[in-house]
Amino acid sequence: MELGVYGLSAKATLGPAETARLARRAEELGYRSWWVGDHVVLPSPRVPESPMAPTDPILDPLVHLAYVAALTERMELGTGILILPQRNPVVLAKQAASLDVLSGGRLLLGVAPGYLEPELTAVGVRPAARGARTDEYLDAMRQLWTAPEPEFHGRYADFAQVDAHPRPVRPDGPRIVIGGHSPAAYRRAVAKGQGWIGTGSSPADLLPHLDGLRKAAAEVPRPDRLGRLEITFLQIDPVEVDAAGAQHYAELGVDRLLLYPLPLEDPAEVAAFLERHADLLH
């Protein structure tokens, strides 16, 4: 099982100097991946389901990861997740391919439909259509990444007689990681993703998601090109993970366990957290 770090594009850790120090230190310590979240805007005033206050700063994930790509050499770079319905799929396909090329094929493009109605509405997306947009945008982007003559005709994306280069490093495009805890998300992961990403507070929280993924695998076909479904899990609240917990995650089949140093506000405390948990790598 690999260890990754999540969330350091927000709050006190988002500055250029702090990002450079923490990203380089994480790679030196042996963390295999660096993941960030996505909110274009946040509800103001805060609503109960919002994970952040409206004044909490959070960087655009692709801009942040491009900066981290230039600072590192080996860590994979993940969006965990990018809210796909809020992005134009043609533009995003270009952005993702560009980041993938510049990072040497290190991009893990995690996506999900999102859930905050004020945020979706602010960018012109009806919340009821977010799932359908997510599925369609994934198919449209794959056309631009892989087809000799890209063409797509759908309800939310429509193009032909266009092309986009450079293509991503992998012939099949960047690896797609599907986020979400619903039956629709599990089916989407099985049908369209190299992996699935979820969150919880303990290995026990992962069990119902694994059951959901197994049920989905019996309901929808999985293309051979996707290979085995990889499991990425982010532990939050508590943020501390001990050796026994890490071992339990590994026994459950987790491929990547993501650690979440926030809400620590001091970058020095975040660095200490990373150093303390690096023992789990050995």
C-alpha positions as CSV (number, residue, x, y, z in Angstrom):
1,M,0.0,0.0,0.0
2,E,1.2,3.5,-0.9
3,L,0.9,6.6,1.2
4,G,-0.1,10.0,-0.2
5,V,-0.8,13.4,1.3
6,Y,-4.0,15.4,0.8
7,G,-5.3,18.9,1.1
8,L,-2.2,21.2,1.1
9,S,-3.6,23.6,-1.5
10,A,-5.7,25.3,1.2
11,K,-5.6,27.5,4.2
12,A,-2.1,28.2,5.7
13,T,-0.3,25.8,3.5
14,L,-1.1,27.3,0.1
15,G,1.6,29.9,-0.3
16,P,4.5,29.4,-2.8
17,A,7.2,29.0,-0.2
18,E,5.2,26.7,2.0
19,T,4.1,24.6,-1.0
20,A,7.7,24.2,-2.2
21,R,9.0,23.1,1.3
22,L,6.1,20.7,2.0
23,A,6.0,19.1,-1.5
24,R,9.8,18.6,-1.6
25,R,9.8,17.2,1.9
26,A,6.9,14.8,1.2
27,E,8.8,13.4,-1.8
28,E,12.0,13.1,0.2
29,L,10.1,11.2,2.9
30,G,8.8,8.7,0.3
31,Y,5.2,9.8,-0.1
32,R,4.0,8.5,-3.5
33,S,1.2,11.0,-4.3
34,W,0.1,14.5,-3.6
35,W,-3.7,15.2,-3.8
36,V,-5.8,18.4,-3.7
37,G,-9.5,19.2,-3.6
38,D,-11.6,21.6,-5.7
39,H,-14.0,24.4,-4.9
40,V,-14.5,27.3,-7.4
41,V,-16.7,29.1,-5.0
42,L,-18.2,28.3,-1.6
43,P,-21.6,29.0,-0.1
44,S,-21.9,32.3,1.8
45,P,-23.1,32.1,4.5
46,R,-21.8,28.6,5.1
47,V,-24.3,25.8,4.8
48,P,-24.2,22.6,6.9
49,E,-22.9,20.4,4.1
50,S,-20.1,22.7,3.1
51,P,-16.6,21.4,4.2
52,M,-15.2,24.9,4.3
53,A,-16.1,28.4,5.4
54,P,-16.7,30.9,2.5
55,T,-13.5,32.8,3.4
56,D,-11.3,29.7,3.6
57,P,-8.7,30.0,0.8
58,I,-8.3,27.1,-1.6
59,L,-6.3,27.2,-4.9
60,D,-7.4,25.9,-8.2
61,P,-6.3,22.3,-8.3
62,L,-4.7,22.2,-11.8
63,V,-2.8,25.4,-11.2
64,H,-1.6,24.2,-7.9
65,L,-0.6,20.8,-9.3
66,A,1.3,22.4,-12.2
67,Y,3.4,24.3,-9.6
68,V,4.0,21.1,-7.6
69,A,4.9,19.2,-10.8
70,A,7.8,21.7,-11.3
71,L,9.0,21.2,-7.7
72,T,9.0,17.4,-7.7
73,E,10.1,14.5,-9.8
74,R,8.4,11.3,-8.7
75,M,5.2,12.0,-6.7
76,E,2.0,11.3,-8.6
77,L,-0.3,14.4,-8.7
78,G,-4.0,13.8,-8.0
79,T,-7.2,15.8,-7.9
80,G,-9.3,14.4,-5.1
81,I,-11.6,15.4,-6.5
82,L,-12.2,17.9,-9.3
83,I,-15.9,18.8,-9.6
84,L,-16.3,17.7,-13.3
85,P,-19.7,19.3,-14.2
86,Q,-18.3,22.7,-13.4
87,R,-15.6,22.4,-16.1
88,N,-15.9,22.7,-19.9
89,P,-14.8,19.2,-21.0
90,V,-12.9,20.4,-24.1
91,V,-10.9,22.9,-22.1
92,L,-10.3,20.5,-19.2
93,A,-9.1,17.8,-21.6
94,K,-6.4,20.3,-22.9
95,Q,-5.5,21.3,-19.3
96,A,-5.2,17.8,-18.1
97,A,-3.2,16.7,-21.1
98,S,-0.9,19.6,-20.6
99,L,-0.3,18.9,-16.9
100,D,0.2,15.2,-17.7
101,V,2.8,16.0,-20.3
102,L,4.7,18.5,-18.2
103,S,4.7,16.2,-15.2
104,G,5.9,13.2,-17.2
105,G,2.7,11.3,-17.0
106,R,2.1,11.7,-13.2
107,L,-1.5,13.0,-13.3
108,L,-4.3,11.1,-11.5
109,L,-7.5,12.9,-12.5
110,G,-10.0,12.3,-9.8
111,V,-13.5,13.5,-10.6
112,A,-16.9,13.6,-9.1
113,P,-20.3,15.4,-9.7
114,G,-20.1,17.6,-6.7
115,Y,-22.9,18.3,-4.2
116,L,-23.0,21.9,-3.2
117,E,-26.0,23.5,-4.9
118,P,-24.9,27.1,-4.6
119,E,-21.5,26.3,-6.1
120,L,-23.0,24.4,-9.1
121,T,-25.6,27.0,-9.7
122,A,-23.0,29.8,-9.7
123,V,-21.3,28.2,-12.7
124,G,-24.5,27.5,-14.5
125,V,-25.0,23.8,-13.8
126,R,-28.4,22.5,-12.7
127,P,-27.7,20.2,-9.7
128,A,-30.1,17.6,-11.1
129,A,-27.9,17.2,-14.2
130,R,-24.6,16.9,-12.5
131,G,-24.3,13.1,-12.8
132,A,-25.3,13.0,-16.4
133,R,-22.8,15.7,-17.2
134,T,-20.1,13.8,-15.4
135,D,-20.6,10.7,-17.4
136,E,-20.8,12.6,-20.7
137,Y,-17.8,14.8,-20.0
138,L,-15.6,11.7,-19.2
139,D,-16.5,10.2,-22.6
140,A,-16.0,13.5,-24.4
141,M,-12.5,14.0,-22.9
142,R,-11.5,10.5,-23.8
143,Q,-12.3,11.2,-27.4
144,L,-10.0,14.2,-27.4
145,W,-7.2,12.2,-25.7
146,T,-7.3,9.0,-27.7
147,A,-9.3,9.1,-31.0
148,P,-7.5,9.6,-34.3
149,E,-10.3,11.9,-35.3
150,P,-12.1,13.1,-32.1
151,E,-15.8,13.5,-32.4
152,F,-18.5,13.5,-29.8
153,H,-22.2,14.3,-29.9
154,G,-24.1,14.5,-26.6
155,R,-26.5,16.6,-24.7
156,Y,-23.9,18.6,-22.9
157,A,-20.8,18.3,-25.2
158,D,-20.8,18.4,-29.0
159,F,-17.8,18.6,-31.3
160,A,-16.4,17.3,-34.6
161,Q,-13.7,18.2,-37.1
162,V,-11.3,19.3,-34.3
163,D,-8.2,17.8,-32.7
164,A,-6.0,18.6,-29.7
165,H,-2.3,17.9,-29.2
166,P,-0.2,17.1,-27.3
167,R,-1.9,14.0,-26.3
168,P,-1.4,12.7,-22.7
169,V,1.6,10.5,-22.0
170,R,-0.5,7.3,-21.6
171,P,-2.1,6.1,-24.9
172,D,-5.4,5.8,-23.0
173,G,-5.2,9.2,-21.5
174,P,-4.6,10.2,-17.8
175,R,-5.7,7.7,-15.2
176,I,-9.3,8.5,-14.1
177,V,-10.2,8.1,-10.4
178,I,-13.9,8.3,-9.6
179,G,-15.0,9.8,-6.3
180,G,-18.3,9.4,-4.5
181,H,-20.2,7.2,-2.0
182,S,-23.4,6.6,-3.9
183,P,-24.5,3.5,-6.0
184,A,-24.2,5.7,-9.1
185,A,-20.6,6.6,-8.1
186,Y,-19.7,3.0,-7.6
187,R,-21.1,2.1,-11.0
188,R,-19.3,5.0,-12.6
189,A,-16.0,3.8,-11.1
190,V,-16.4,0.3,-12.4
191,A,-17.4,1.4,-15.9
192,K,-15.2,4.5,-16.4
193,G,-12.3,4.7,-13.9
194,Q,-9.0,3.2,-13.3
195,G,-9.8,3.7,-9.6
196,W,-12.2,4.9,-6.9
197,I,-11.5,7.4,-4.1
198,G,-13.5,7.8,-1.0
199,T,-13.2,9.2,2.6
200,G,-13.9,8.1,6.1
201,S,-12.7,8.1,9.6
202,S,-11.5,4.5,10.0
203,P,-11.1,1.2,8.1
204,A,-14.6,0.3,9.2
205,D,-16.0,3.2,7.2
206,L,-14.4,1.7,4.1
207,L,-16.3,-1.6,4.3
208,P,-19.7,-0.4,3.0
209,H,-18.0,1.3,0.1
210,L,-16.2,-1.9,-0.8
211,D,-19.5,-3.7,-0.7
212,G,-21.0,-1.1,-3.0
213,L,-18.2,-1.4,-5.5
214,R,-18.6,-5.2,-5.5
215,K,-22.3,-4.9,-6.1
216,A,-21.6,-2.4,-8.9
217,A,-19.1,-4.8,-10.5
218,A,-22.0,-7.3,-10.8
219,E,-24.3,-4.8,-12.4
220,V,-22.2,-3.0,-15.0
221,P,-19.4,-4.3,-17.3
222,R,-15.8,-3.1,-16.8
223,P,-13.7,-2.5,-20.0
224,D,-10.6,-4.6,-20.1
225,R,-8.5,-1.5,-20.8
226,L,-9.2,-0.2,-17.3
227,G,-7.5,-3.2,-15.5
228,R,-8.1,-3.8,-11.8
229,L,-10.0,-1.1,-10.0
230,E,-7.6,0.7,-7.6
231,I,-8.8,1.8,-4.2
232,T,-7.7,5.2,-2.8
233,F,-9.0,6.2,0.6
234,L,-8.6,9.4,2.6
235,Q,-8.8,9.2,6.4
236,I,-10.3,12.4,8.0
237,D,-11.3,13.1,11.6
238,P,-9.1,11.7,13.1
239,V,-6.2,12.7,10.9
240,E,-3.7,10.6,12.8
241,V,-3.1,7.1,11.5
242,D,-1.2,4.5,13.5
243,A,0.6,1.4,12.2
244,A,-2.3,-0.9,13.1
245,G,-4.8,1.2,11.2
246,A,-2.5,1.4,8.2
247,Q,-2.1,-2.4,8.3
248,H,-5.9,-2.8,8.4
249,Y,-6.3,-0.6,5.4
250,A,-3.7,-2.7,3.5
251,E,-5.5,-5.9,4.5
252,L,-8.7,-4.5,3.1
253,G,-7.1,-3.9,-0.3
254,V,-6.4,-0.2,-0.2
255,D,-3.8,0.7,-2.9
256,R,-3.3,4.3,-1.7
257,L,-4.0,5.7,1.8
258,L,-4.1,9.4,1.9
259,L,-3.2,11.4,5.0
260,Y,-4.8,14.7,5.7
261,P,-2.6,17.0,7.9
262,L,-5.1,19.8,8.0
263,P,-6.7,21.3,10.1
264,L,-3.2,22.0,11.3
265,E,-2.6,25.6,10.5
266,D,1.1,26.0,11.0
267,P,3.1,24.7,8.0
268,A,5.8,23.6,10.5
269,E,3.3,21.4,12.2
270,V,2.2,20.0,8.9
271,A,5.8,19.1,8.1
272,A,6.1,17.4,11.5
273,F,2.9,15.4,10.8
274,L,4.4,14.2,7.5
275,E,7.7,13.2,9.1
276,R,5.8,11.4,12.0
277,H,3.6,9.4,9.6
278,A,6.5,8.6,7.2
279,D,7.3,5.7,9.6
280,L,4.2,4.0,8.1
281,L,6.0,3.7,4.8
282,H,8.5,1.2,6.3
